[in-house]
Amino acid sequence: MGMAHVSFDHGGIGPAYSYGEAWWREYEPDGRTALLLHFGPPVKSGREELAVKLEAARNEESLLEEAEAGVGKDGGLAGLLPAGPTDSGAPPDESAMPPGVVADYSPARRHLKLPEGMKIVPDGRFGSALLCSGAGALMTVVSDPRFVECWFMADRYPDRASCIFSLENDEIRLLLRPDGRLELKLGRPHGIPDPEKTPPAVAEILMKKSADIVSPQAVPTGTWTHVAVWNKPHPMPGGGEPFDARLTVNGSDAAWYLSERYNRYPFMAWRQTKFVLGNSAKSDQGFCGRIDEVRISSTVRALYERPPMPWRDDRAERKLLFDPPYFRGRGPVFRISMDDGLKYDLGDAEASLDLKGHTTDGLKTLGVRGSAWIIDPAIGFPRFPLVGMNSRRGSLEFWLRPVNWDDMTGYWHHSPPRNLNLSIMRVYAGNKRDGRQVPLFEIALPRAFNLERERIPLDPGRWTHVVAVWGGGTDKPALYLNGRRYGSLGGQSGPDEQDMDLSYAEAGIAGEAIGSDGRPLMFEIDELVGYDRPLAEDEVLQAMKRWMGPLEPIRLCDASFVFKYSLQKLEFSALPLLPEGVAPGKVSVSMKDGDGKLIAGPFSAESGGGRVHFTVSEGKPIKEGSYRFEYEIRDVQGSVAKSTHAGLPWLRYLRQQLGEGAHFWPFDGWDVPDGRSLIAEVYPSLWRAAWPNEERTA
């Protein structure tokens, strides 16, 4: 029995390469870190604490098994194996430091004494923070600063510009202005034009050019804001690169100044310089507020974009819509929101994950709705039972966001990995012959190509909506990302795979690829939903919009018209998109002007389920004006399928909202009690002949 898939991938064997960094997380030092201040011990996440507990429990189980077998953990090779490497890069022990001293977690391992007017306080962006009163300044000397970043929060805007940090004796200052905007203030805003390369007249024009680097919007008070100052490199053939002073706020470039070529200003290019935090070098622009997670790097760091998500439903309060009229078919057979442990929100099942008695709280993070889980190989891969699903037809929907990788992780420089897809979920089914669980197909994400024109961003800054669809026609199983089709899951082969009950889906990335933090690849997952039918392409897009806000009822017909001016020919076409199990029988259309007067038609044609075409007008000039098409689709029994499909869910809604206040005749009884609203089906054709037709169409 074979495994059908796009292309199973172990992430590629290669370096831990990525095109960005997650600026919203607490940093870890690396060889490019010149200064790193946490203002307290690094904070362990719930996932990290859970991973440590599980490792300890598993080690204890392993020791017990080895003790019972009479074999030590070293397999009897003690004294024969060389000792492992010692950890020479152990982090500072802040518990042993005197009060008022801050530890530098960079390889320099500095100890910085806090001046008067500054102190460590709780409730930082990560753990503790530095509280600045406007007096004093924290100073040190750093080497080769190319990228300076930190988090800050002010409870109010200053009366005059205050300095968050300064470099090179105030040659560079990051200021918070009274209007709440940030300003990157340079000692020489225009730099130093090279007189041999820049004529005096040109230099004079350049000096009159505005060189202000000010964020367009005010930063909010009482909220943590990430800010970075850096020089964006612009390599030039033959040298003479300009400087590009960048002010980046919350991962996005907010303001910048790009100099002319051959400017000799050494912006962010000093071998050694003085760094001042919480004030200017002159101590005359003290900052009042909190500062956390200060990092200076000897390299330019690329930061992931993290677009805002105003539609995120943190409290899971928005009503979710799964059924008609918002979709053409019935809703899902199961759903797990990740909010209530391993238990399914819909469907009698639970996810399986051996947590050694611990809860899923350590896995939780903020999702698109309520909580999401972090899938960490160190903890284990959860298995989600696919209750009520079959190999012949179905759909799987979920949201995903990478943690420590992107769609370029594992690339060698200027070359792709061995496989161009990254397996994130495997679907298993029971073999009918022997009952074994066999991998049936997998969901694998496409990875970036060098110099490609477009891509689905798969990185820690964005949530991606993923839907796998199979069955329901001759089309191959499909993978959709953010409502758009991206390749196929691969066809299912073998006689036993044509009608198999699916067992479970295993989520996680296994293999040899390493994330940007040196750990196995992890991702966040939220809102796993299973359907026992294939979603149509527009239903996939509707499913993504469901999580973002109010939904409009899904369309039940794709109608369009074409006017060929040279032939004076007007054509109309309609493709019925009726609910599952409803076959279109006849399509009719008429054309009216803006006043409702009939211009052409009505025309009728039988529909076999495909697109129906009509020639509404040909050879006759059509006056300029407003026109409208009125069309109707009837099923094979002659009823108006479109109207019925749209109306039935609203009748159910009325029943739920009104309760006993509504009487559905005759189902609630032939006699209608007093004080109730009557809802009954009426056939106008029984009486329409008794009155003049006038403008009625029925």
N, C-alpha and C positions, 0 to 999 in steps of 0.2 A: 504494500500500500504506500503510494508516494505522498509527498508533501507538496502541495501547491502553494506557491508564494511569489512575491515580486522578485525578491532576491535576498536571501537570508544573509545578514551582515553581523559581524562581530565588531563593528566600529572601525575596522581597519587597523593595521599595525603601524604605528607611527608616533610622532611626537604629540604631546598634549598641546595642540595648537587651537586657538580660537581668535575671533576677530574683535572681541570686546571683553569687558569686565563688568561684573555686577556691582555698581557703586552703592547700592542700597543695603549691602550686607557688611558686617564687621570684617575688616581686612585681616589677612594673615601676612607676615613678613616674607619677603623673598630676596633674592640677590640684588634686585633693583630698588630696594627700599632703603632710603637714606635716613628717614625718621618716621617712627610710627608710635603715636601716643593714644592709648586706650583710656587713660585716666582711671585705671583699675584693671583687675584681671579680665581677660576676654570672657564673654558670656557664652556658655554652652547652650545650644538650641535644644529643644525637646527631642528632636531626632537624634542629635549626638548623644544625649544622655541615655536614650532608649537603646542606641547601638552599643554603648558601653555596658549596660546592664545585660543585654542579650549575649554579648561576647563572654561576660563573666559566667553567666548561666551555662552557656555551651561548653566553656572550658571545664567547669565543674562536672558536667555530665561526662565529658571526655575523660577526665581524671578518674572518675568512678568506674567507667568501663575498662580503663587500662589497669586500674587496681584489681578489678575482678579477674582480669586476664593475666595478672602478674607481670605486666610490662610497664616500665616507666614511660613518661611522656617523650623521652629521647629515644625510645625504642631500644634501650640497652647500649647506646653509642656514647654515653657520657665519657668525657676525657679524650675521645677520638675526634670530635668535631671542634673546629676552631671557634673561639668565642665570637659572638656577634658584635657588630660595630656599636660603639658607645654614642650616646646622644649628646654631641658637643654643642648643639644649638638649642638647649633647653631654654624655655622662656624664663624671664625674670621672676623671682619669688617676691611679690610685693608685700606679703605678710611679714617679711623680715626687714622691710625698709622703715626708716623712721617717718613719723608724720610729716606731711608737707613736702614729700619727695615723690616725683613722678617718674615712672620707668619708661624707657624707650625700648620698644619691642623690635626695632630694626637690628640688623647684625652689629651695629655700633654699640648697642646696650648701654646707652647713657643713663645717668641718674640726674634729673633736673629738679632743682629746688624751687618751690613755688614762692613768688614774691608776696609782699603785703598787698592785700586787695584781691587775692585769688585763693580759691579753695576748691576741694573736691566735694561734689554733692551727688546724691543719688538721682534717679530719674533722668539719666542721660539718654542719648539716642540708642546706645548699647551699654547697659549697666550704668556706670557713673559718668559724670561729666565735669568739666572745668567751669566753675562759676566766676565770671569776671565782673568786678564792681565798677570798672572804669579807671581804677588806679592800679599802678604796677604793670609789669610786662614780663612774660616768660620768654627768655632769650636762650639761644644756642647757636652753634655754628654747624652748617651742613655743607656737604660736598656735592657739587654737580647737580643742583636742583633743576629738573626739567618739567616737573609736574607737581603742583601743590594743591591739596584738596583737604576739606574738612566739612563737618556738619556744624551748624550754629542755629541758635534760636534766641530771639529777642522778644521780650514781653511787650515792648513798645518801641516806636521809632525814636531815634535820638534827636535832641534839639539841634545838634550840629553833627557833621559827618564824623563817624567813629570808625576806627581801624580794626578790622578783624585779624589781619596779619600783615606783616611787612617783610620785604626782602631787600638786601643790599642797601642798608641805611636809607630806607624809604624810597629807593629808586622804583620799587613796585609796592603799591599799597592796595589792599582790597578794602573798600569803604562801604559802610552802610549809611546811606544818605537820609536826611530828615523826611524825604518823601517816600521812604521805604524801598527805594531802588538801590541796586548794587552798582558800584563803580570800580573799575580797574584803573587806578591812577598811576601813570608812568611819570618818572622824573623828566624824561624827554619824550613827550607824546608822539612826536614825528620821527624819533630816532635821530640818526646822524647820517644824512645823505653823503655819499662819497663824492667829493668835489671833482675828482677826476672822471667820474662817470655821469654825474648829474650837472648839467649846465646851471649857472646861477639863476637864470630866468625860470627854469623848471623847478629848482629848489625853492624859489620864492613862492611859486604857485602851490607847491606841496605843503609849505609851512602854513598857508592860509586854509588848507583843507581841514575840516573837523576831524580830530583824532580822539574824540570822547568815546570811551568804552563803557556804556551804561546800559543796564538791563532795561528792556522796555516796560516791564511790569514790576510793581512793588512785591516784595516777598511778604508772605503772611506773617503776622505776629503770633506768638504762642505755638508755632509749628516748626518742626525741624526742617531745615533746608540744606541740601548738599550743594557745595560750590567748589569749582576747580579753576585754577589759573594755569595756563600753559601756552607754549609756542607751537603752533601747528607747522610742521615742516613742509617746505615746498622745494624739493630738490631741483636744481637748475643745471643744464649742461654748461660746463665751463665755470661754474661757481656763481657767486653773486646772489645767493638766495635771500629773499626778503624775510623780515620777521612778521609773524602773524599772531598778535597778542589776542588770546581767546579767553573769554569769560563764560564758563559753562555752569548752568544752574539745573540741578536735578537731571543730569545726564544729557541735556540739550544745550547747544551753543546759544547763548542769549545775546551776546554782543562781541565785537571783535574790531581790530584795526589791522589792515594789511598794508605794510609799507611798500615803497617802490623797490625795485631791484637795486642791488649794490648799496644797501644801507648797512652801515658799520656798527649799528647799535647792538650791543651784546645782550639782547633780551633773553633771560633764562639761560644764559650760557656762561655762568661764572663757575670757576673751579671750586671756589670756597666762598661762602657768604654768610652774613649774619641773618638769622631768622628770628622774628619777633612775633609773638602770639598775644592777642588781646589788646594791642596798642601799637602805636607807631614807634619808630626808633627814637624819636624825640620825646616820647611819652606825653604827647599833647593831644592825642585822639583816642582816649581810652574807650573800649567797647564794654557795654553793659549787657550781659546776657550769658548764655551757656555755649560752650564749644565742646565738641566731641570728635573722636576718630580723626585725628590729624595725621595725614600721610604726605611725605615728600618723597618723590621717586626720581631716580637718575635716568629715567627713560620716559618717553611720552606714552601715556596709557590711553587706549581707546575704550570709551565707555559705551555700554549698550544703551540704546534708547529704551525708555520705558513710558510709552504713551499713557495718558490718564485713562481711567476706565470709569466714567461717571455712571455707567449702567450697572456696575457691580452691585449685587444684592448681598451685602455683608450679613444681614440678619435673616436671610432666606424668607422674606415676608411676601414677595411678589407672587401672585397666583400664576402657576404654570399651566400652559395650554398644550394638550397633546391630541385632542380629538377633533372631529369635524365641528364647525365648518372651517377650522384653521388648518386641518389636514384632510386628505381625501379618504383615508382609511382609519381603522381602529388604532388606538393608542398603544403604548409599549406593554410588553409582558413582564418586564422587570425594570427597576431603577434603584441605584444605590447612590446617595448624595454625599457619602463620606462624613456626614454630620453625626450619625448615631452609631458609632463603632462599626462593627462588621455586619450589622444587620441591614437588610434591604429595606428601602422605603416602600417599594412595590414588589410583590412576589415573595413567596414563602421560602426564603433562603438567606444564607449568610456567607460572606466572603471568608476564605480560610487563609490564615497567616499565623504561624507559630510564634507567638510573642512571649512564651514562657510565663504566662500568667499576667503579663502587663496589658494595659489598655492601648488603644490606638491614639491616645491623646498626644503621645510623642511624635506621631506621624503628621499631626494636623498643622496646616498652614492656611492662610487666607486664600480662598478659592474664588471662582467667578460667582458662586452663590453659596453663602455660608462657608464651610470649611472644605479644604482639599487635603489629599494625602501626599506625602513625599515618598516616592518609591526609591528605596536605597538598597542596593545589593547586600550591604553589610547587615541589614535587618532581615531581608528576604523578599521574595516576589509573591504578592498576594494572588490568590486564585479566585476568580469570580464565577460562580455557577451560572450557566446560561440556561436558566429555567425557561421551558416552553419554546426553545429555539431549535431549528432544524438546519441541516446542511443544504437543503434545496433552495431555501429563500429566507432572507432576513436582513437585518441591519444592526450595526453596533455604533453607538454614538458616545463620545466623551470629549472632555477638554483636557489639554496637555500643555505644560510649560516646562522647558528644560531648567535644570538647577545649575549645573556646572559644565555645560557644553552648548554648542550651537551646531548649525548644519555644516560647519567647516572643521569641527573637531576631528582629529585623526588625519588631516591632510598633511602630506609632505609639501614643501614649498613648491608652488607652481605645478603640482601634479595631484590627481585625485586619489582617494583611497582605493583599495582593491574592489570594494563594493560601493555602489552609489546610493544604497538605501540602508536605513538604520532600523532594525527590528525592535519594536517597542511592545508588541503584544502578540502572543501565540494562541490560537484557538484549537482546542482538542475535542475529539469525539471518540466514542467507544467503538472498537472494531467489532462488527457483528459476529465474526467467526470465533474469536477467542476472548472478546471482552476487554482487550488491552486498550489503554488510552493512547491514541495516536495523534500527532500534530496534523491538523487538516489544512490550515492555512495560517498566515500571519499578517499583521498590519505593520508595514515598514514605511518610514518617512523618507521622502526624497531629500537628497543632500545637494548642496550648492555646487555649481560648475564654475570654473574660473571664467571671469568676464562674461557671465551670462547676463542677459538683458533683464530678466525678471526672476524673482524667487519668492517663495513663501518664507518669511522670516521665522526661523526656528531658533530662538535664543531665549535666555532667561528674562528678557524684558517684555515678552509677549505671550499671551495665552493663544493657543491654536485650537480651533474646533475641528475634530476628526470624526469622520463617518465612513464606515465600511459597509458596502451594499453588495449583496449577491442574490442571484436568482431572479425570477420574475420576467424572463424573456430570453432572447438570444444574445443580448449584450453581456459582455464579460463582467465579472465582479469588479467593482470600482472602489477607489479610494478618493474621498473628498476632503480637502483642507480649506477651512474657512469658506465653505459653500461652493468651492470650485473643484472640478474633477482634476485629479493628479494621478494618472496612471491607473493600473489595474491590480487587483489582488492575485490574479492568476486563476485559471480555470481549475475546477475540481475534476479529478480523473479517477478511474476505477469504478467498477460496478457497485461496490459497497459504499462508496462515498456519495452516491446520488440521493440517498434518503437515510440520513443518519441523525440521530438526536445529538445535539452538541452538548458537551459535558461542562467545560469551563474555559475561561480565557485567563491566561497568565500574563500579568503586566510586569515589565522590567526590561532592562537592557543588559544582556549577558555578553561577555566577550573580553577582548584585550584592550579596548580603547580606554584611555585615561582622560578625565576631565581637566579643566584648567587649574583646579586646585590639587591635582595629583591623586584624586580619588576616583573610584569607578563612577560611571555615568549615572546620574540620578535625574528624575523628573517628577513634577507634580501632576496629579491626576484628579479630576473632579467630574461629578455628574455622569456616571456610566449608565447608559440607557440601552435596553435591548428591545428589538421589534421582531415579530414573527412574519414580517412582510418586508419586501424591499421598498425603501423610500424613493420616490421619484426625485429628479434633480432639483426641482423647485421646492419640494418638501424638505430636502436637505438644507437649503438656504433658509427655509421657514423655521427649521429646527434650531439653527444657529441664532436667528433673531429672537426666538422664544426666550432666551436667557438675557436679552438686552433691553426688553421693554414690551410695550403693548404690541399685539399682533393684529394684522388685518386678516379677514377670512381669505383663504387661498382661492385663487382663480380656478374656475372650472372650464375655461375655454381660452385658447390662445388664438385671438382674432387679429387680423391685419388686412390692410388694403394697399393696392398699388395703382397709381394713376400714370398711364403712359401718354404724355402730352401730345407727342407727334401723331399718335393714333387716336387720340381722344378716347382712350379705352380705360375703363375703371374696373378693376378686379378686386374681389373680396374673398378671403379664405378664412376658414375656422377649423381649429383642431380641438375636438372635444377632450377634456381632461376630467373625466367623470370619476366618481368614487370606485374603488375596487369592487368588482362584481356587477357593475351597472354598465350595460352595453349601449352605446348610442345608436339610435335607429334612424332619426331624421334630423336634418339641420335646415332651418329656414331663416331668411334674412330679407330685410326691406330697408330702403334708403329714404330718409326724410330730410326736409330742410329745417332751418332753425326754428320755424314756427310749427313744426310737427306735421306739415303737409307731405303726403306720400309723393315721392319723386320717381321711384323705381321699385319694382317688386310687388308683392313678396315672391321670392324664389325659394324653392325647396329641393333637397337632394337627399338620397339615402346615404348614410354613413356606415362604413365598415370599421370604424374606429380610427381611421386615418384622417388626414387633412382633406377638407372639402373645399372646392374652388367654385366661384361664381363669377360670371361676367355680368356686371351690373349695368354697364352702359358701354356702347362702342359706336364710334363714328358720329356721335352727336355731341356738339359743343356743350360743356357744362359751365354754367355761369359761376363766377367767383362768389363765394359766400360760405356760410356755415352749414354743414350737413352732419347727419348722424346716422349710424347703422344700428338697427334693432334686429337682434338675432335670437333664436330660440333653439334649444337642443332637447329632443324628446328621446326617451329610451325605447327599446323595442316593444314595450307594452303600450306605449303611447302616452305615458304620463310625463310631466315636465320634470325630468330627472334633476336638472340644475336647481330648480326652485325647491323640490322636495329635500334634496340634500342640504340646502342652506337653511331650510325651515325647521326640520326635525330637532336639531340641537337646541334651537331657541325655545321650542315647546318644552323640552326637558328642563331648560333653564327656568322657564316660568313655573313649572311644577315645583322645582327646588326652592324658588324664591317665595312663591305665594302659598304653597302648602294647601291647606283646606280652603283658602280664600278663592281658589279657582275650581270650576267643575268642568272636567273634560267629558263631554257628552259623546256617546252614551256609555263610555267606559266606567264613569263614576256613578252610573245609574240613569234611568230614563227620566226621572223627575229631578228638576233642579231646585235645591233648597234656596230659600230666600237669603238675600245678602251675599250671594256668590257671583263671581264673574263667569260667564258661559264661554267655553271654547269648543267649537264644533267645526267639522269639515263641511263646506258648502260648495255645491257645483253650480256656478253661474249659468252654465248652458241650459239648465232647466227653466230659467226665467228670461234669458237675454232676448228671446224672440218677442217678448211681450212689450218691449219698449223700442223706440227708434234707435238705430245703431249710432248715429251721429259720429263722434270721433273715437268711439270705443274700438278696440282691436280684438276683443274677445266677448 
